[in-house]
């Protein structure tokens, strides 16, 4: 069956696409076409990765990087999860995704690939795809703060042979990984106490501005149903940071943990079996096959057997690997997140803070971000709604002690944003919580959140200090450690947004105007300079002058 779509796309200053349609399928078509027009190679490469076909078209890659990634994505079951996600979507989401994929395919056929940059011009892997391919991309986006960063370590996880551990692959060096090096976002939402009227939002995302992490700006409109402007991650429908007529919203990357790594005590006679409580459990095996392009231009099949525990797939972790005594598995809070797309559209069409809160309680689908939002009534709200593993009180207490130094490996892993638990202890199994959006997750009412009429702000630190004058109570340590030290950037954010300077409000009664908000965001002030400069200068002055002999070099007598 051929479906007809009708969308009006107008490109304005700086190439921003304004898309108007009469139905959700046509809106998706317009967005998919316009985004592909700007970002076709990026989307195509992302699709290639989630289809486990980089090795087939690009070769094994440095240190077999593509091989490990392709096998890892197969072990994570991305296609099966994409098929499950597609089957659960609402009529609205299904129509928009169908249109989006049709729009992407239309751009590929109409524009071709000869005009693309040299690295991908004429590439055979840039071609029309089906809807499940895009649902695989959506599954991968949900794992951007968790499993996709481990795909290569899952794909290379082999049991030790003759007592020897398989070396872990080197870490990726591009946008496939989201971690500390890429974080730096700032998000503010101001309420009526600060503005003297409607709310304001300052969005300053520092998400990776390259590859599939690069955001794409557009305006989406169906008269009477949706009218939202902002940006979205390349290749995904809807708007993730932006505003409509009565609500604005932004996000920052969450400091919480979206997955747990389980350390397993292995059977002394079998590295593929482990202790769980007072019994021994055998791992399960699955064999996966990929095609690998050789230097001769031909592809050959490569087969690898990978293993899983009851917690999830085995992982060949950096520094520790899989030894005869110890192995590592992981469990992901977003691996079955089929609520992401519905959550985005509910965000785009919410009209105020109460309706936004209702949408988050219903879907809980944003996978790894804090949200700051404000509405036309002067309310502002913060939440880290990211799916968070639910631990028992004993497991949570033990985790805090371990990352504090009781377990050196857990402490080391935590510096790498990895939450490690004892996988041989049944008490560390995720808890089933009434009202949670998924098995083993924290319920909506127990997630960190704060509604105000003055301000909320986040700069990637844990949830506990979102307002300059209010501390949130403790929540799960997997949402971030309570009272963890705040960065200078967070403290500068709170100083600015609360009106404590160095840029102050100029509106009536000390309220913040739009120009004030822009001046605060672009001021470039450094808290460390503000707090330390005068003391450092005075110390240098007190030290006086000193002569320094020139360096005569290593060969001087």
Buried (B, 14 or more C-beta within 10 A) or exposed (E): EEEEBEBEBEEEEEEBBBBBBBBBBBBBBBBBBBBBBBBBBBBBBBBBBBBBBBBBBBBBBEEBBBBBBBBBBBBBBBBEBBBBBBEEBEEBBBBBBBBBBBBBBBBBEEBEBEEBEEEBEEBEBBEEBEBBBBBBBBBBBBBBBBBBBBBBBBBBBBBBEEEEBBEBBEEBEEBBBBEEEBBBBBBBBBBBBBBBBBBBBBBBBBBBEEBBBBBBBBBBBBEEEBBBBBBBBBBBBBBBBBBBEBBBBBBBBBBBBBBBBBBBBBBEEEBBBBBBEEEBBEBEEEEBEBBBBEEEEEBEEBEBEBBBBBBBBBBBBBEBBBBBEBBBBBBBBBBBBBBBBBBBBBBBBBBBBBBBBEBBBBBBBBBBBBBBBBBBBBBBBBBBBBBBBBBEEEBBEBBBEBBEEEBEBBBBBBEBBBBBBBBBBEBBBBBEBEEBBBEBBBBBEBBBBBBBBBBBBBBBBBBBBBBBEEEBEBBBBBBBBBEBEBBBBBBBBBBBBBBEEEBEBEBEEEBBBEEBBEBBBEEEEEBEEBEEEEEEEEEEEEEEEEEEEEEEEEEEE
